[in-house]
Amino acid sequence: MKIIWTHEALEETKLIYNYYKLTASLRVAKSIKNKIFASVKNLQSHPRKGQIEELLLHKKGEYRYLVASNYKVVYKLTEKEIYILKVFDSRRNPEALKM
């Protein structure tokens, strides 16, 4: 299966990185960014590794998520691809996750 990062997910990861670079340190920012990217590496061989995203059951398709630090990496499974849709701060109101 091919992993495809959406523009939105990449931008969210970039914002997270920049935030921690400014408020903590470059080392912390890199660590969190690396955890986010590492969390999706095994999806090619184990696409159902993540839990079903209950907040997106109303949508057509199979939506799942993985946890990396304080972030939910939300993805959608299709027959041939895995779309990384969002990198969501799990400390926020969960209703904000609804797409």
N, CA, C and O atoms as CSV, one atom per row, in Angstrom:
chain,resi,resn,atom,element,x,y,z
A,1,MET,N,N,0.842,-1.186,0.000
A,1,MET,CA,C,0.000,0.000,0.000
A,1,MET,C,C,0.883,1.244,0.000
A,1,MET,O,O,1.954,1.279,0.605
A,2,LYS,N,N,0.401,2.239,-0.687
A,2,LYS,CA,C,1.126,3.499,-0.785
A,2,LYS,C,C,0.600,4.468,0.278
A,2,LYS,O,O,-0.609,4.584,0.480
A,3,ILE,N,N,1.515,5.155,0.948
A,3,ILE,CA,C,1.142,6.163,1.946
A,3,ILE,C,C,1.225,7.532,1.283
A,3,ILE,O,O,2.253,7.902,0.715
A,4,ILE,N,N,0.123,8.276,1.366
A,4,ILE,CA,C,0.049,9.613,0.765
A,4,ILE,C,C,-0.286,10.617,1.866
A,4,ILE,O,O,-1.322,10.514,2.522
A,5,TRP,N,N,0.592,11.572,2.054
A,5,TRP,CA,C,0.353,12.645,3.020
A,5,TRP,C,C,-0.400,13.768,2.313
A,5,TRP,O,O,0.024,14.237,1.257
A,6,THR,N,N,-1.518,14.198,2.899
A,6,THR,CA,C,-2.236,15.337,2.338
A,6,THR,C,C,-1.490,16.623,2.677
A,6,THR,O,O,-0.690,16.676,3.612
A,7,HIS,N,N,-1.773,17.637,1.904
A,7,HIS,CA,C,-1.171,18.952,2.164
A,7,HIS,C,C,-1.508,19.412,3.586
A,7,HIS,O,O,-0.647,19.933,4.295
A,8,GLU,N,N,-2.759,19.217,3.993
A,8,GLU,CA,C,-3.189,19.645,5.330
A,8,GLU,C,C,-2.382,18.956,6.426
A,8,GLU,O,O,-1.946,19.611,7.372
A,9,ALA,N,N,-2.179,17.657,6.313
A,9,ALA,CA,C,-1.433,16.916,7.339
A,9,ALA,C,C,0.026,17.377,7.397
A,9,ALA,O,O,0.598,17.504,8.479
A,10,LEU,N,N,0.614,17.622,6.245
A,10,LEU,CA,C,2.004,18.109,6.219
A,10,LEU,C,C,2.107,19.504,6.819
A,10,LEU,O,O,3.052,19.800,7.551
A,11,GLU,N,N,1.140,20.360,6.512
A,11,GLU,CA,C,1.140,21.722,7.075
A,11,GLU,C,C,0.966,21.683,8.597
A,11,GLU,O,O,1.634,22.422,9.320
A,12,GLU,N,N,0.075,20.827,9.073
A,12,GLU,CA,C,-0.124,20.709,10.528
A,12,GLU,C,C,1.158,20.238,11.209
A,12,GLU,O,O,1.507,20.725,12.285
A,13,THR,N,N,1.856,19.297,10.587
A,13,THR,CA,C,3.118,18.807,11.145
A,13,THR,C,C,4.162,19.919,11.157
A,13,THR,O,O,4.928,20.058,12.111
A,14,LYS,N,N,4.183,20.697,10.100
A,14,LYS,CA,C,5.110,21.831,10.019
A,14,LYS,C,C,4.815,22.863,11.115
A,14,LYS,O,O,5.737,23.382,11.745
A,15,LEU,N,N,3.538,23.157,11.340
A,15,LEU,CA,C,3.161,24.110,12.395
A,15,LEU,C,C,3.553,23.593,13.780
A,15,LEU,O,O,4.021,24.358,14.622
A,16,ILE,N,N,3.363,22.305,14.009
A,16,ILE,CA,C,3.745,21.693,15.286
A,16,ILE,C,C,5.257,21.831,15.484
A,16,ILE,O,O,5.721,22.225,16.554
A,17,TYR,N,N,6.010,21.504,14.445
A,17,TYR,CA,C,7.465,21.606,14.492
A,17,TYR,C,C,7.899,23.039,14.813
A,17,TYR,O,O,8.715,23.260,15.707
A,18,ASN,N,N,7.351,24.001,14.084
A,18,ASN,CA,C,7.727,25.404,14.305
A,18,ASN,C,C,7.347,25.888,15.694
A,18,ASN,O,O,8.089,26.652,16.310
A,19,TYR,N,N,6.202,25.452,16.188
A,19,TYR,CA,C,5.768,25.846,17.538
A,19,TYR,C,C,6.780,25.374,18.583
A,19,TYR,O,O,7.222,26.157,19.424
A,20,TYR,N,N,7.142,24.099,18.527
A,20,TYR,CA,C,8.070,23.565,19.522
A,20,TYR,C,C,9.484,24.097,19.340
A,20,TYR,O,O,10.238,24.205,20.306
A,21,LYS,N,N,9.839,24.424,18.124
A,21,LYS,CA,C,11.152,25.021,17.875
A,21,LYS,C,C,11.252,26.374,18.582
A,21,LYS,O,O,12.298,26.728,19.126
A,22,LEU,N,N,10.145,27.125,18.565
A,22,LEU,CA,C,10.138,28.449,19.208
A,22,LEU,C,C,9.917,28.384,20.713
A,22,LEU,O,O,10.526,29.151,21.459
A,23,THR,N,N,9.060,27.486,21.166
A,23,THR,CA,C,8.684,27.478,22.580
A,23,THR,C,C,9.504,26.515,23.432
A,23,THR,O,O,9.590,26.686,24.649
A,24,ALA,N,N,10.102,25.513,22.811
A,24,ALA,CA,C,10.902,24.547,23.583
A,24,ALA,C,C,12.341,24.597,23.059
A,24,ALA,O,O,13.154,25.383,23.544
A,25,SER,N,N,12.648,23.765,22.080
A,25,SER,CA,C,13.985,23.760,21.483
A,25,SER,C,C,13.936,23.033,20.148
A,25,SER,O,O,12.957,22.364,19.817
A,26,LEU,N,N,14.996,23.179,19.405
A,26,LEU,CA,C,15.109,22.496,18.123
A,26,LEU,C,C,15.088,20.974,18.336
A,26,LEU,O,O,14.483,20.241,17.554
A,27,ARG,N,N,15.740,20.518,19.379
A,27,ARG,CA,C,15.788,19.078,19.683
A,27,ARG,C,C,14.398,18.520,19.958
A,27,ARG,O,O,14.047,17.451,19.459
A,28,VAL,N,N,13.609,19.238,20.747
A,28,VAL,CA,C,12.238,18.804,21.056
A,28,VAL,C,C,11.384,18.814,19.787
A,28,VAL,O,O,10.627,17.875,19.537
A,29,ALA,N,N,11.507,19.865,18.995
A,29,ALA,CA,C,10.736,19.968,17.748
A,29,ALA,C,C,11.046,18.800,16.818
A,29,ALA,O,O,10.135,18.189,16.259
A,30,LYS,N,N,12.331,18.489,16.651
A,30,LYS,CA,C,12.728,17.372,15.787
A,30,LYS,C,C,12.218,16.046,16.332
A,30,LYS,O,O,11.775,15.184,15.572
A,31,SER,N,N,12.280,15.887,17.630
A,31,SER,CA,C,11.830,14.643,18.259
A,31,SER,C,C,10.341,14.391,18.006
A,31,SER,O,O,9.945,13.281,17.650
A,32,ILE,N,N,9.534,15.413,18.189
A,32,ILE,CA,C,8.089,15.274,17.974
A,32,ILE,C,C,7.795,15.024,16.492
A,32,ILE,O,O,6.985,14.158,16.158
A,33,LYS,N,N,8.441,15.768,15.616
A,33,LYS,CA,C,8.250,15.563,14.176
A,33,LYS,C,C,8.638,14.141,13.782
A,33,LYS,O,O,7.925,13.494,13.016
A,34,ASN,N,N,9.752,13.658,14.295
A,34,ASN,CA,C,10.203,12.303,13.976
A,34,ASN,C,C,9.223,11.245,14.489
A,34,ASN,O,O,8.988,10.239,13.819
A,35,LYS,N,N,8.654,11.468,15.669
A,35,LYS,CA,C,7.663,10.525,16.210
A,35,LYS,C,C,6.419,10.479,15.330
A,35,LYS,O,O,5.842,9.414,15.112
A,36,ILE,N,N,6.013,11.635,14.829
A,36,ILE,CA,C,4.828,11.686,13.955
A,36,ILE,C,C,5.092,10.894,12.674
A,36,ILE,O,O,4.269,10.068,12.279
A,37,PHE,N,N,6.232,11.138,12.024
A,37,PHE,CA,C,6.539,10.429,10.781
A,37,PHE,C,C,6.800,8.945,11.022
A,37,PHE,O,O,6.413,8.110,10.204
A,38,ALA,N,N,7.445,8.612,12.122
A,38,ALA,CA,C,7.729,7.206,12.426
A,38,ALA,C,C,6.454,6.414,12.701
A,38,ALA,O,O,6.388,5.215,12.428
A,39,SER,N,N,5.448,7.087,13.239
A,39,SER,CA,C,4.208,6.382,13.600
A,39,SER,C,C,3.506,5.789,12.386
A,39,SER,O,O,2.769,4.812,12.523
A,40,VAL,N,N,3.715,6.353,11.206
A,40,VAL,CA,C,3.013,5.859,10.011
A,40,VAL,C,C,3.840,4.877,9.169
A,40,VAL,O,O,3.313,4.287,8.226
A,41,LYS,N,N,5.100,4.698,9.489
A,41,LYS,CA,C,5.967,3.848,8.664
A,41,LYS,C,C,5.453,2.416,8.529
A,41,LYS,O,O,5.521,1.845,7.441
A,42,ASN,N,N,4.950,1.831,9.593
A,42,ASN,CA,C,4.495,0.433,9.551
A,42,ASN,C,C,3.138,0.265,8.889
A,42,ASN,O,O,2.683,-0.863,8.699
A,43,LEU,N,N,2.487,1.354,8.536
A,43,LEU,CA,C,1.152,1.239,7.954
A,43,LEU,C,C,1.156,0.509,6.614
A,43,LEU,O,O,0.161,-0.126,6.263
A,44,GLN,N,N,2.232,0.581,5.872
A,44,GLN,CA,C,2.272,-0.120,4.586
A,44,GLN,C,C,2.062,-1.619,4.776
A,44,GLN,O,O,1.348,-2.251,3.997
A,45,SER,N,N,2.668,-2.177,5.788
A,45,SER,CA,C,2.518,-3.619,6.019
A,45,SER,C,C,1.396,-3.944,7.006
A,45,SER,O,O,0.903,-5.072,7.025
A,46,HIS,N,N,0.991,-2.985,7.814
A,46,HIS,CA,C,-0.077,-3.187,8.798
A,46,HIS,C,C,-1.061,-2.015,8.752
A,46,HIS,O,O,-1.104,-1.217,9.689
A,47,PRO,N,N,-1.849,-1.897,7.682
A,47,PRO,CA,C,-2.705,-0.716,7.501
A,47,PRO,C,C,-3.806,-0.560,8.556
A,47,PRO,O,O,-4.307,0.547,8.757
A,48,ARG,N,N,-4.180,-1.623,9.215
A,48,ARG,CA,C,-5.233,-1.527,10.238
A,48,ARG,C,C,-4.654,-1.479,11.652
A,48,ARG,O,O,-5.329,-1.800,12.630
A,49,LYS,N,N,-3.418,-1.081,11.732
A,49,LYS,CA,C,-2.714,-0.962,13.008
A,49,LYS,C,C,-3.411,0.040,13.940
A,49,LYS,O,O,-3.508,-0.186,15.146
A,50,GLY,N,N,-3.887,1.131,13.371
A,50,GLY,CA,C,-4.522,2.173,14.173
A,50,GLY,C,C,-5.943,1.824,14.568
A,50,GLY,O,O,-6.586,0.968,13.961
A,51,GLN,N,N,-6.416,2.502,15.595
A,51,GLN,CA,C,-7.795,2.313,16.041
A,51,GLN,C,C,-8.757,3.031,15.112
A,51,GLN,O,O,-8.391,4.004,14.451
A,52,ILE,N,N,-9.982,2.546,15.067
A,52,ILE,CA,C,-11.032,3.203,14.286
A,52,ILE,C,C,-11.336,4.552,14.934
A,52,ILE,O,O,-11.486,4.641,16.152
A,53,GLU,N,N,-11.426,5.598,14.116
A,53,GLU,CA,C,-11.736,6.940,14.623
A,53,GLU,C,C,-13.242,7.074,14.755
A,53,GLU,O,O,-13.957,7.264,13.771
A,54,GLU,N,N,-13.705,6.971,15.986
A,54,GLU,CA,C,-15.148,7.010,16.284
A,54,GLU,C,C,-15.803,8.312,15.839
A,54,GLU,O,O,-16.969,8.314,15.444
A,55,LEU,N,N,-15.074,9.409,15.898
A,55,LEU,CA,C,-15.646,10.710,15.538
A,55,LEU,C,C,-15.889,10.847,14.041
A,55,LEU,O,O,-16.543,11.794,13.604
A,56,LEU,N,N,-15.372,9.917,13.254
A,56,LEU,CA,C,-15.552,9.999,11.806
A,56,LEU,C,C,-16.369,8.828,11.251
A,56,LEU,O,O,-16.344,8.566,10.049
A,57,LEU,N,N,-17.082,8.137,12.115
A,57,LEU,CA,C,-17.916,7.019,11.666
A,57,LEU,C,C,-19.034,7.473,10.732
A,57,LEU,O,O,-19.532,6.685,9.928
A,58,HIS,N,N,-19.425,8.730,10.835
A,58,HIS,CA,C,-20.493,9.264,9.990
A,58,HIS,C,C,-20.052,9.426,8.530
A,58,HIS,O,O,-20.888,9.601,7.643
A,59,LYS,N,N,-18.746,9.367,8.284
A,59,LYS,CA,C,-18.220,9.549,6.931
A,59,LYS,C,C,-18.085,8.194,6.238
A,59,LYS,O,O,-17.904,7.159,6.880
A,60,LYS,N,N,-18.176,8.234,4.938
A,60,LYS,CA,C,-18.005,7.035,4.139
A,60,LYS,C,C,-16.520,6.675,4.103
A,60,LYS,O,O,-15.679,7.551,3.900
A,61,GLY,N,N,-16.196,5.436,4.292
A,61,GLY,CA,C,-14.805,5.001,4.258
A,61,GLY,C,C,-14.332,4.541,5.617
A,61,GLY,O,O,-15.061,4.607,6.607
A,62,GLU,N,N,-13.105,4.077,5.645
A,62,GLU,CA,C,-12.509,3.558,6.883
A,62,GLU,C,C,-11.469,4.545,7.390
A,62,GLU,O,O,-10.408,4.711,6.790
A,63,TYR,N,N,-11.790,5.198,8.506
A,63,TYR,CA,C,-10.919,6.195,9.117
A,63,TYR,C,C,-10.338,5.615,10.400
A,63,TYR,O,O,-11.061,5.072,11.236
A,64,ARG,N,N,-9.034,5.738,10.540
A,64,ARG,CA,C,-8.334,5.229,11.715
A,64,ARG,C,C,-7.339,6.281,12.194
A,64,ARG,O,O,-7.123,7.302,11.541
A,65,TYR,N,N,-6.741,6.007,13.346
A,65,TYR,CA,C,-5.722,6.931,13.855
A,65,TYR,C,C,-4.654,6.194,14.643
A,65,TYR,O,O,-4.870,5.103,15.170
A,66,LEU,N,N,-3.502,6.830,14.702
A,66,LEU,CA,C,-2.383,6.399,15.520
A,66,LEU,C,C,-2.063,7.543,16.467
A,66,LEU,O,O,-2.417,8.691,16.196
A,67,VAL,N,N,-1.402,7.244,17.568
A,67,VAL,CA,C,-1.015,8.282,18.509
A,67,VAL,C,C,0.504,8.433,18.486
A,67,VAL,O,O,1.245,7.455,18.586
A,68,ALA,N,N,0.943,9.671,18.352
A,68,ALA,CA,C,2.368,10.012,18.384
A,68,ALA,C,C,2.506,11.220,19.305
A,68,ALA,O,O,2.048,12.312,18.969
A,69,SER,N,N,3.130,11.031,20.453
A,69,SER,CA,C,3.209,12.072,21.493
A,69,SER,C,C,1.780,12.468,21.874
A,69,SER,O,O,0.979,11.615,22.255
A,70,ASN,N,N,1.466,13.750,21.772
A,70,ASN,CA,C,0.109,14.224,22.098
A,70,ASN,C,C,-0.747,14.382,20.848
A,70,ASN,O,O,-1.758,15.084,20.874
A,71,TYR,N,N,-0.355,13.741,19.765
A,71,TYR,CA,C,-1.023,13.966,18.486
A,71,TYR,C,C,-1.655,12.700,17.936
A,71,TYR,O,O,-1.098,11.606,18.026
A,72,LYS,N,N,-2.835,12.886,17.363
A,72,LYS,CA,C,-3.514,11.824,16.641
A,72,LYS,C,C,-3.168,11.995,15.172
A,72,LYS,O,O,-3.345,13.075,14.608
A,73,VAL,N,N,-2.678,10.940,14.557
A,73,VAL,CA,C,-2.417,10.950,13.125
A,73,VAL,C,C,-3.587,10.202,12.498
A,73,VAL,O,O,-3.671,8.976,12.577
A,74,VAL,N,N,-4.485,10.953,11.880
A,74,VAL,CA,C,-5.721,10.398,11.327
A,74,VAL,C,C,-5.491,10.027,9.868
A,74,VAL,O,O,-4.968,10.815,9.079
A,75,TYR,N,N,-5.895,8.806,9.534
A,75,TYR,CA,C,-5.726,8.358,8.154
A,75,TYR,C,C,-6.952,7.629,7.646
A,75,TYR,O,O,-7.778,7.133,8.412
A,76,LYS,N,N,-7.042,7.579,6.315
A,76,LYS,CA,C,-8.139,6.892,5.645
A,76,LYS,C,C,-7.556,5.774,4.793
A,76,LYS,O,O,-6.579,5.964,4.069
A,77,LEU,N,N,-8.178,4.606,4.898
A,77,LEU,CA,C,-7.748,3.458,4.104
A,77,LEU,C,C,-8.599,3.331,2.850
A,77,LEU,O,O,-9.822,3.467,2.899
A,78,THR,N,N,-7.948,3.071,1.739
A,78,THR,CA,C,-8.643,2.671,0.523
A,78,THR,C,C,-8.033,1.324,0.134
A,78,THR,O,O,-7.192,0.795,0.860
A,79,GLU,N,N,-8.443,0.779,-0.980
A,79,GLU,CA,C,-7.912,-0.522,-1.387
A,79,GLU,C,C,-6.407,-0.506,-1.614
A,79,GLU,O,O,-5.716,-1.470,-1.284
A,80,LYS,N,N,-5.894,0.590,-2.179
A,80,LYS,CA,C,-4.484,0.621,-2.561
A,80,LYS,C,C,-3.661,1.698,-1.865
A,80,LYS,O,O,-2.433,1.701,-1.953
A,81,GLU,N,N,-4.341,2.617,-1.171
A,81,GLU,CA,C,-3.618,3.738,-0.585
A,81,GLU,C,C,-4.050,4.004,0.852
A,81,GLU,O,O,-5.142,3.640,1.290
A,82,ILE,N,N,-3.142,4.655,1.553
A,82,ILE,CA,C,-3.403,5.152,2.903
A,82,ILE,C,C,-3.177,6.656,2.836
A,82,ILE,O,O,-2.077,7.117,2.533
A,83,TYR,N,N,-4.231,7.414,3.124
A,83,TYR,CA,C,-4.136,8.871,3.095
A,83,TYR,C,C,-3.987,9.392,4.519
A,83,TYR,O,O,-4.867,9.186,5.355
A,84,ILE,N,N,-2.877,10.064,4.796
A,84,ILE,CA,C,-2.685,10.712,6.090
A,84,ILE,C,C,-3.403,12.055,5.971
A,84,ILE,O,O,-2.990,12.930,5.209
A,85,LEU,N,N,-4.491,12.202,6.742
A,85,LEU,CA,C,-5.380,13.353,6.576
A,85,LEU,C,C,-5.113,14.499,7.542
A,85,LEU,O,O,-5.137,15.669,7.158
A,86,LYS,N,N,-4.859,14.152,8.799
A,86,LYS,CA,C,-4.719,15.187,9.821
A,86,LYS,C,C,-3.702,14.760,10.858
A,86,LYS,O,O,-3.517,13.572,11.120
A,87,VAL,N,N,-3.051,15.744,11.440
A,87,VAL,CA,C,-2.234,15.541,12.629
A,87,VAL,C,C,-2.865,16.462,13.664
A,87,VAL,O,O,-2.687,17.680,13.634
A,88,PHE,N,N,-3.606,15.849,14.578
A,88,PHE,CA,C,-4.506,16.581,15.469
A,88,PHE,C,C,-4.007,16.519,16.910
A,88,PHE,O,O,-3.708,15.442,17.425
A,89,ASP,N,N,-3.921,17.667,17.546
A,89,ASP,CA,C,-3.522,17.732,18.961
A,89,ASP,C,C,-4.638,17.133,19.808
A,89,ASP,O,O,-5.729,17.698,19.890
A,90,SER,N,N,-4.376,16.013,20.427
A,90,SER,CA,C,-5.417,15.303,21.173
A,90,SER,C,C,-5.825,16.015,22.462
A,90,SER,O,O,-6.769,15.589,23.128
A,91,ARG,N,N,-5.137,17.079,22.816
A,91,ARG,CA,C,-5.535,17.865,23.993
A,91,ARG,C,C,-6.622,18.881,23.648
A,91,ARG,O,O,-7.200,19.502,24.540
A,92,ARG,N,N,-6.898,19.050,22.360
A,92,ARG,CA,C,-7.946,19.978,21.918
A,92,ARG,C,C,-9.318,19.314,22.056
A,92,ARG,O,O,-9.420,18.114,22.311
A,93,ASN,N,N,-10.346,20.103,21.885
A,93,ASN,CA,C,-11.703,19.602,21.899
A,93,ASN,C,C,-11.856,18.585,20.769
A,93,ASN,O,O,-11.620,18.928,19.610
A,94,PRO,N,N,-12.242,17.349,21.070
A,94,PRO,CA,C,-12.357,16.326,20.023
A,94,PRO,C,C,-13.340,16.686,18.916
A,94,PRO,O,O,-13.189,16.213,17.790
A,95,GLU,N,N,-14.324,17.496,19.203
A,95,GLU,CA,C,-15.295,17.892,18.176
A,95,GLU,C,C,-14.631,18.641,17.032
A,95,GLU,O,O,-15.147,18.647,15.915
A,96,ALA,N,N,-13.489,19.273,17.296
A,96,ALA,CA,C,-12.766,19.999,16.254
A,96,ALA,C,C,-12.165,19.051,15.218
A,96,ALA,O,O,-11.759,19.485,14.140
A,97,LEU,N,N,-12.108,17.777,15.537
A,97,LEU,CA,C,-11.571,16.793,14.607
A,97,LEU,C,C,-12.528,16.459,13.482
A,97,LEU,O,O,-12.100,16.054,12.401
A,98,LYS,N,N,-13.822,16.624,13.724
A,98,LYS,CA,C,-14.808,16.267,12.707
A,98,LYS,C,C,-14.530,17.021,11.424
A,98,LYS,O,O,-14.361,18.240,11.414
A,99,MET,N,N,-14.487,16.258,10.340
A,99,MET,CA,C,-14.165,16.848,9.035
A,99,MET,C,C,-15.392,16.835,8.150
A,99,MET,O,O,-15.334,17.288,7.007
